[in-house]
Every structure is written in structure tokens, then in C-alpha cells.
Amino acid sequence: MSVTHTAKSPQAGLFVQEVEGGFVFCRFAAAQTMRDCGPFSFWARTEEELSVLCREGCEPSGAQRTESGWRLFRVAGTLEFSLVGILAQISSALAGAGISLCAFATFDTDYFCVKEEKRLEAKAALEQAGIAVQLCSDER
């Protein structure tokens, strides 16, 4: 799907898609060197830690802590940097249903994770807020 959200219509037709498979967050020492974890891996390095989100089964060895059982969603299309309120709309809908999330962005779009056991509740909450949701067919 090729969608570009503009400053005039950020929420018009807001659509999120679940990325297939389970994901795991890993915490490493800040100085840890890391290999590429493949598609849909996200990294954040601070002075205190290196955090990696990657597909379950692809996690690098040596993690100090891990938290598995996450499902990844992406906002479909390309988002302009001038847009405001995309993640606020998503997080507000999920917070209203008592569902926590972890959100981050790439240059083109926004992503968020919810715990696997909350994915169907998350879908319902987002749809109630007017956000279309496409789940993967892999029922875990």
C-alpha cells in the first residue's frame, strides 16, 4: 500500500498493519558491539545501555535481560515529519483500554509494540478510535 499522510490530513484513513511473527526486546551493555538482526530490528544506544528489538529466535547472544512476547505494528504509508498526533491518537486509544505500548519511528513511518496477549484487545481499541487495523494470519 502506497500512502502518504500530509500535514492537511494526518489521521484521514489512518491504517496500521501487524508485522508477522513475535518480537523480543534485549538489553545489552552500552559498549556491546552488535551484528545485524535482520529486517524489522530496531536499536537504541544510550550511555547506559544498548536496546534491541528483533524477531524472536534472532536475538543476539549476551543480553543482560530479555522481554519476549511482543507484537509489532506499523503505520501504513509514509508520514511527513510535520505531522502531529499520529502516535498520540494510537497511544490514547490503547491507554483508554489499559494497554501499554512501546513506540518508535523510522524516517518514513511510526511503529509500536504491544504484548502478544493484548493484540486482539489492541485491535478492538484502535478500531473503536477509527483506526483501521490489519492483523497477520499467524494465530499465536
C-alpha positions as CSV (number, residue, x, y, z in Angstrom):
1,M,0.0,0.0,0.0
2,S,1.4,3.4,-1.0
3,V,0.0,6.1,1.2
4,T,1.5,9.4,2.0
5,H,0.0,11.3,5.0
6,T,0.2,15.0,4.7
7,A,0.0,17.9,7.2
8,K,-3.6,18.5,6.0
9,S,-4.8,15.0,6.6
10,P,-2.7,13.1,9.2
11,Q,-5.5,10.9,10.5
12,A,-7.5,10.6,7.3
13,G,-7.5,6.9,6.6
14,L,-5.0,6.0,9.4
15,F,-4.2,2.3,8.9
16,V,-1.9,0.1,10.9
17,Q,-0.6,-3.3,9.9
18,E,0.7,-6.0,12.2
19,V,4.2,-7.3,11.2
20,E,4.2,-11.1,11.1
21,G,5.8,-13.0,14.0
22,G,6.8,-12.4,17.6
23,F,9.4,-10.0,18.8
24,V,11.8,-9.7,21.7
25,F,13.4,-6.7,23.4
26,C,17.0,-7.3,24.5
27,R,19.2,-5.1,26.8
28,F,22.9,-5.1,26.4
29,A,25.8,-3.2,27.9
30,A,26.2,0.2,26.3
31,A,29.6,-0.7,24.7
32,Q,28.3,-4.0,23.3
33,T,29.1,-4.5,19.6
34,M,26.2,-5.9,17.6
35,R,25.6,-7.8,14.4
36,D,22.7,-7.0,12.2
37,C,19.5,-8.7,13.4
38,G,17.7,-8.6,10.0
39,P,14.6,-6.9,8.8
40,F,12.4,-5.2,11.4
41,S,15.1,-4.9,14.0
42,F,15.4,-1.6,16.0
43,W,18.3,-0.4,18.0
44,A,18.8,2.4,20.6
45,R,22.1,3.1,22.2
46,T,22.5,5.5,25.2
47,E,25.3,6.0,27.7
48,E,23.7,3.3,29.9
49,E,22.6,0.6,27.5
50,L,22.0,-0.8,24.1
51,S,18.4,-1.9,23.5
52,V,17.5,-4.1,20.5
53,L,14.1,-5.2,19.3
54,C,14.2,-8.1,16.9
55,R,12.3,-11.2,15.8
56,E,12.1,-13.9,18.4
57,G,14.7,-16.6,17.5
58,C,17.0,-14.0,16.0
59,E,18.2,-12.3,19.2
60,P,21.9,-11.9,19.6
61,S,23.7,-13.7,22.5
62,G,25.0,-11.9,25.5
63,A,21.9,-10.0,26.5
64,Q,21.7,-8.8,30.1
65,R,17.9,-9.1,30.0
66,T,15.2,-10.0,27.5
67,E,11.5,-9.5,27.3
68,S,9.7,-11.7,24.7
69,G,6.1,-11.9,23.6
70,W,5.7,-8.6,21.7
71,R,3.8,-8.0,18.5
72,L,4.9,-5.2,16.1
73,F,2.6,-2.8,14.3
74,R,3.5,-0.2,11.7
75,V,1.5,2.8,10.5
76,A,1.0,2.1,6.8
77,G,2.4,4.6,4.3
78,T,4.9,7.4,4.6
79,L,4.5,10.1,7.3
80,E,5.8,13.6,6.8
81,F,7.8,15.0,9.7
82,S,5.4,17.9,10.0
83,L,2.6,15.7,11.1
84,V,1.4,15.8,14.7
85,G,-0.8,13.5,16.7
86,I,-0.4,10.1,14.9
87,L,1.2,8.3,17.9
88,A,-0.9,10.4,20.3
89,Q,-4.1,9.0,18.7
90,I,-2.7,5.5,18.8
91,S,-1.4,5.7,22.3
92,S,-4.6,7.4,23.6
93,A,-6.8,4.6,22.2
94,L,-4.6,1.9,23.7
95,A,-4.2,3.7,27.1
96,G,-8.0,4.0,27.2
97,A,-8.2,0.2,27.0
98,G,-5.4,-0.2,29.6
99,I,-2.9,-1.5,27.0
100,S,0.7,-0.4,27.3
101,L,2.9,0.1,24.2
102,C,6.4,0.8,23.2
103,A,6.7,3.2,20.2
104,F,9.5,4.3,17.9
105,A,10.0,5.7,14.4
106,T,11.9,5.3,11.3
107,F,12.5,8.0,8.7
108,D,9.3,7.0,6.9
109,T,6.8,5.9,9.5
110,D,5.9,5.0,13.1
111,Y,6.0,1.6,14.7
112,F,4.7,0.3,18.1
113,C,4.6,-2.9,20.0
114,V,2.0,-4.4,22.3
115,K,2.3,-7.6,24.3
116,E,1.1,-10.6,22.4
117,E,-1.7,-11.4,24.8
118,K,-3.1,-7.9,24.2
119,R,-3.1,-7.9,20.4
120,L,-6.8,-8.6,19.9
121,E,-7.8,-6.1,22.6
122,A,-5.4,-3.6,20.9
123,K,-7.1,-4.1,17.5
124,A,-10.5,-3.5,19.1
125,A,-9.4,-0.4,20.9
126,L,-7.8,1.1,17.8
127,E,-10.8,0.3,15.6
128,Q,-13.1,1.9,18.1
129,A,-10.9,5.0,17.8
130,G,-11.4,5.0,14.0
131,I,-8.1,3.4,13.1
132,A,-8.2,0.5,10.6
133,V,-6.1,-2.5,11.7
134,Q,-4.8,-5.4,9.7
135,L,-3.7,-8.4,11.7
136,C,-1.4,-11.2,10.4
137,S,-2.9,-14.6,9.7
138,D,-0.4,-16.3,12.1
139,E,-2.5,-17.0,15.2
140,R,-0.1,-17.5,18.0
